[in-house]
Amino acid sequence: MSEAEFTKEKNITEKGCLYLVATPIGNTADITERALKVLTEADFIAAEDTRNSGLLLSRYGLHRPMVSYHEHNKASRGPEIVERLKAGESCALITDAGMPAISDPGEDLVRLCAEASVTVHPVPGACAAVSALALSAISSRHFFFEGFLPVMGKERRERLGAVAAQPETVIVYEAPHRLRKTLTELCDVCGKDRKISLCRELTKLNEEVFRTTLAGACEKYAEAEPRGEYVLVIEGNNGPKSEDAAENENLSVPERVDRYVAAGMSEKDAIKAVAKELGVQKNDVYSQIKRK
């Protein structure tokens, strides 16, 4: 088989398969040739918002049958899509922007397909998290993808605590109307000197990357109105810094754990953070707090 024949064979849109098709996160020119091919040939397209996706498809002259698939109908629509796939149809799953199934209800559809032995193929492309990480000037060697934080309550406090404790770079998605609140809470649990890169409107006309500290970010957005979707890239926890280091030096192990818990961490994450600070095993920290 020649190279041309091999390439053509690999690009066939197969029946009975789900395709996870990445769509542009801003600049519509970022769509790939393969994505356009699959969107042209799939029997139907499952879209997070059929109106938004319809605008993208019409830009390229694509007119395929569409069904909606989103957080509020996934319980009923997911099984329907799987049944159509089992019957031999092919489906292209797209989200409003970026890669389906990443911080997205497509994850549930992929799980249903796996349980039903339906083949799933990725059609890679734009991804806001990876693009922001590459622009951040913060270590990309190891990173933790948090996605969207819970909106409120105990779960939010625990996730903020987990973000603060992570030794790896953390990536968080945030909407403009919640940005100020999130930055304030991150500053409280992570410390004001923690580095952060705020990437907004990636690949769009008003793209902006603001590299600063959490204190600097809070200061900027106390005055500036947040606009557009944000990706926050946050430096990992490298232990206490500046005035916090001196204060922590005089704390006992149980007091250090209590301080993290008071900031919103779960006890498990607080133990992990203290063990990293002191360079000891988590079991050593656990045994000391149980003796207090």
C-alpha positions in Angstrom: 0.0 0.0 0.0 1.4 3.4 -1.0 1.7 6.3 1.5 -1.2 8.1 -0.2 -3.4 5.0 0.0 -2.5 4.5 3.6 -3.4 8.1 4.5 -6.7 7.8 2.7 -7.6 4.6 4.4 -6.8 6.0 7.9 -9.1 9.0 7.1 -12.2 7.0 6.4 -15.1 8.0 8.6 -16.2 4.6 10.0 -19.8 3.6 10.6 -20.9 2.8 14.1 -18.3 5.1 15.7 -18.3 8.2 17.9 -15.8 10.9 16.9 -14.7 13.5 19.5 -14.1 16.5 17.2 -12.2 19.4 18.6 -13.5 22.8 17.5 -11.8 26.3 17.6 -11.7 28.0 21.0 -11.8 31.4 19.3 -10.3 31.8 15.9 -12.4 29.8 13.5 -9.4 29.3 11.2 -8.0 26.9 13.8 -10.3 24.0 12.7 -8.4 21.1 11.2 -8.8 19.5 7.8 -9.7 16.2 9.4 -12.3 17.8 11.6 -14.0 19.2 8.6 -13.9 15.9 6.9 -15.5 14.1 9.8 -18.1 16.8 10.2 -18.9 16.4 6.5 -19.2 12.7 6.5 -20.7 11.8 9.9 -24.3 10.6 9.8 -25.2 13.1 12.5 -23.6 15.7 14.8 -24.2 15.9 18.6 -23.6 19.5 19.7 -23.6 21.2 23.1 -25.5 24.1 21.6 -27.0 23.5 18.2 -27.4 27.2 17.5 -23.7 28.1 18.2 -22.5 25.0 16.4 -24.8 25.8 13.5 -23.0 29.1 13.0 -19.6 27.4 12.9 -20.8 24.7 10.5 -22.5 27.2 8.2 -19.2 29.1 7.9 -17.8 26.1 6.2 -20.9 25.3 4.2 -21.6 22.1 6.3 -25.2 21.0 6.7 -25.6 17.8 8.7 -28.4 16.5 10.9 -27.8 17.7 14.5 -29.0 16.7 17.9 -28.4 18.5 21.2 -26.3 16.8 23.8 -25.5 18.8 27.0 -25.4 18.6 30.8 -29.2 18.9 31.2 -30.3 16.2 28.7 -27.3 13.8 28.8 -29.1 11.2 30.9 -31.8 10.7 28.2 -30.0 11.7 25.0 -26.8 9.7 25.8 -28.4 6.3 25.5 -30.3 7.4 22.4 -27.0 8.3 20.7 -25.4 5.0 21.7 -28.4 3.1 20.3 -28.0 4.9 16.9 -24.2 4.1 17.0 -24.9 0.4 17.7 -27.4 0.5 14.7 -24.5 1.5 12.5 -24.6 5.3 12.3 -21.6 7.5 12.9 -21.7 10.6 15.1 -19.4 13.6 15.5 -19.6 15.0 19.0 -18.7 18.7 19.3 -18.7 21.2 22.2 -19.0 25.0 22.0 -15.2 25.3 21.9 -12.3 23.0 22.3 -12.1 19.2 22.9 -15.3 17.3 23.8 -15.2 15.2 27.0 -12.7 17.5 28.8 -14.6 19.2 31.7 -17.6 18.5 29.5 -20.7 16.1 29.5 -19.1 14.3 26.6 -17.2 12.4 29.3 -20.4 10.5 30.1 -21.1 9.7 26.5 -17.6 8.2 26.1 -18.3 6.1 29.2 -21.6 4.8 27.8 -19.8 4.0 24.5 -17.1 2.1 26.4 -19.7 0.1 28.3 -21.5 -0.7 25.0 -18.3 -1.6 23.2 -18.8 1.2 20.7 -15.6 2.5 19.2 -14.6 6.1 20.0 -12.0 8.1 17.9 -10.4 11.4 18.8 -10.1 14.2 16.2 -7.6 16.4 18.1 -7.4 20.2 17.8 -7.6 23.4 19.9 -7.6 23.1 23.7 -7.8 26.1 25.9 -6.0 24.5 28.9 -2.9 23.4 27.0 -2.8 26.7 25.0 -2.9 28.7 28.3 -0.3 26.5 29.9 2.1 27.0 27.0 1.7 30.8 27.3 1.8 31.0 31.1 5.6 31.1 31.7 4.9 28.8 34.6 6.3 25.2 34.7 4.6 22.9 32.3 6.6 19.8 33.3 3.8 18.5 35.6 0.4 20.0 35.8 -3.0 19.3 37.3 -6.2 20.1 35.4 -9.0 21.3 37.8 -11.4 22.7 35.2 -14.3 24.6 36.7 -14.4 24.9 40.4 -17.7 24.1 42.3 -19.8 27.3 42.6 -20.3 27.3 46.4 -20.4 25.4 49.6 -18.2 22.8 51.2 -17.2 21.2 47.9 -15.9 24.5 46.7 -13.8 25.1 49.9 -12.4 21.6 49.6 -11.4 22.0 45.9 -9.8 25.4 46.6 -7.8 23.7 49.4 -6.8 21.0 47.0 -5.6 23.6 44.5 -3.6 25.3 47.2 -1.9 22.1 48.2 -1.0 20.9 44.7 2.8 20.8 44.1 2.1 20.8 40.3 0.9 23.7 38.2 -2.9 24.0 38.3 -5.2 24.9 35.5 -8.6 26.4 36.3 -11.4 27.6 34.0 -13.4 30.6 35.1 -16.3 32.7 33.9 -16.0 36.5 34.0 -18.8 37.0 36.6 -17.0 34.7 39.1 -13.4 35.8 38.5 -13.1 38.4 41.3 -14.5 36.0 43.9 -12.3 33.1 42.8 -9.1 35.3 42.8 -9.9 36.6 46.3 -10.4 33.0 47.6 -7.3 31.7 45.8 -5.3 34.5 47.3 -6.6 33.5 50.8 -5.7 29.8 50.5 -2.6 30.0 48.3 -1.0 33.1 49.6 -0.6 36.5 47.9 2.8 35.7 46.3 1.8 32.6 44.3 2.3 33.2 40.6 -0.6 33.1 38.3 -1.1 33.6 34.5 -4.6 34.8 33.5 -5.3 34.0 29.9 -8.5 35.4 28.4 -10.2 35.2 25.0 -7.5 32.9 23.7 -7.0 33.1 19.9 -9.6 35.9 19.6 -9.2 39.5 18.6 -8.9 40.6 22.3 -6.6 37.8 23.5 -4.7 38.8 26.6 -2.2 37.1 28.9 -1.5 38.7 32.2 1.3 37.2 34.2 1.5 38.3 37.8 0.9 37.1 41.4 -2.5 36.4 43.1 -2.2 39.7 44.9 -1.5 41.5 41.6 -4.4 39.8 39.9 -6.8 40.8 42.7 -5.5 44.4 42.5 -6.0 44.5 38.7 -9.5 43.2 38.8 -10.6 45.3 41.7 -10.5 48.1 39.1 -10.8 46.3 35.7 -14.0 44.7 34.6 -13.5 41.0 33.8 -14.5 40.2 30.2 -14.5 37.0 28.3 -13.7 33.5 29.4 -10.6 32.9 31.5 -8.0 30.2 31.9 -6.1 30.5 35.2 -2.7 28.9 35.3 -1.5 28.8 38.9 2.0 28.0 40.3 2.2 24.8 42.3 2.7 24.8 46.1 6.4 25.0 46.8 6.0 25.5 50.5 5.6 28.7 52.6 7.2 31.9 51.3 8.0 35.4 52.6 6.4 36.3 55.9 4.4 33.0 56.0 7.6 31.0 56.3 8.7 32.7 59.5 5.3 32.3 61.0 5.0 28.7 60.1 8.4 27.9 61.6 7.0 28.3 65.1 3.9 26.1 64.5 3.6 22.5 65.7 2.6 19.9 63.1 -1.1 19.8 64.3 -1.2 23.6 64.2 0.1 23.6 60.6 -2.6 21.1 59.6 -5.2 23.2 61.4 -4.1 26.3 59.5 -4.6 24.7 56.2 -8.0 23.3 57.2 -9.1 26.7 58.4 -8.2 28.0 54.9 -10.6 25.5 53.3 -8.6 22.4 52.7 -9.8 18.9 53.6 -7.8 17.2 56.4 -6.3 14.8 53.8 -5.0 17.6 51.6 -3.8 19.5 54.6 -1.7 16.5 55.8 -0.3 16.2 52.3 0.7 19.9 52.2 2.3 19.8 55.7 4.2 16.6 54.8 5.6 18.3 51.7 6.6 21.4 53.8 8.5 19.3 56.4 9.9 16.7 54.0 8.4 13.8 55.9 5.9 11.0 55.2 2.2 11.7 55.3 1.8 8.9 57.9 4.2 10.8 60.2 2.0 13.9 60.0 -1.2 11.8 60.5 0.2 10.1 63.6 1.0 13.4 65.2 -2.3 15.0 64.6 -4.1 12.0 66.1 -2.0 12.3 69.3 -2.9 16.0 69.8 
